[in-house]
């Protein structure tokens, strides 16, 4: 094999590896977020049945939503991301204000 064919083969192999790494990262983050959502939901349900405030969990949830939409908005500049970010931000502000005005 000549040098160019070897380099081209190496590039193709590395390209597939890079794509595989990106896919694994995305799937891993999605898997993690799914378990985090289930844990948060379990905490909210527990606190609801014991008449405890779940504002701190809701703050974490809405912060995650706002940050996700902010990142997507910066990358894609899509109107739907702006709208969902604003809605999420309103809920986040609501729960932050509620949390700090009612005490811990």
SVG drawing of the C-alpha trace seen along z (x, -y; Angstrom):
<svg xmlns="http://www.w3.org/2000/svg" viewBox="-50 -36 54 38">
<polyline fill="none" stroke="black" stroke-width="0.4" points="0.0,0.0 1.2,-3.5 1.3,-6.2 -1.9,-8.0 -4.0,-4.9 -2.8,-4.2 -3.5,-7.7 -7.0,-7.7 -7.8,-4.3 -6.6,-5.7 -8.8,-8.8 -11.9,-6.8 -11.2,-4.5 -10.8,-7.5 -13.8,-9.2 -16.0,-6.2 -14.4,-6.1 -15.1,-9.8 -18.7,-9.3 -19.0,-6.3 -17.6,-8.4 -20.1,-11.1 -23.0,-8.6 -21.9,-7.0 -21.6,-10.4 -25.1,-11.5 -26.6,-8.1 -24.8,-8.2 -26.1,-11.7 -29.6,-10.8 -29.5,-7.7 -28.2,-9.7 -30.9,-12.4 -33.6,-9.7 -32.5,-8.3 -32.1,-11.8 -35.7,-12.6 -37.0,-9.4 -35.1,-10.2 -36.5,-13.8 -40.0,-12.5 -39.7,-10.0 -38.6,-12.9 -41.4,-15.1 -44.0,-12.4 -42.5,-11.5 -42.5,-15.2 -46.1,-15.7 -47.4,-12.8 -45.5,-14.0 -46.7,-17.7 -43.1,-18.9 -42.1,-21.5 -40.5,-20.2 -39.4,-23.6 -35.7,-22.7 -36.2,-19.8 -38.3,-21.9 -35.5,-24.6 -33.0,-21.9 -35.4,-20.6 -36.1,-24.1 -32.5,-25.1 -31.6,-22.0 -34.3,-23.0 -33.2,-26.6 -29.6,-25.7 -30.3,-23.1 -32.5,-25.5 -29.9,-28.3 -27.2,-26.0 -29.4,-24.9 -30.4,-28.5 -26.8,-29.5 -26.0,-26.7 -29.1,-26.6 -30.8,-30.0 -34.2,-28.5 -37.4,-30.3 -38.8,-27.2 -35.7,-27.0 -36.2,-30.7 -39.9,-30.2 -39.3,-27.1 -36.3,-28.7 -38.5,-31.7 -41.3,-29.4 -38.7,-27.4 -37.1,-30.6 -40.5,-31.9 -41.1,-28.6 -37.5,-28.8 -37.9,-32.3 -41.3,-31.4 -39.8,-28.5 -36.7,-30.4 -38.8,-33.3 -41.2,-30.9 -38.3,-29.0 -36.6,-32.0 -39.8,-33.8 -41.2,-30.7 -37.9,-29.7 -36.1,-26.4"/>
</svg>
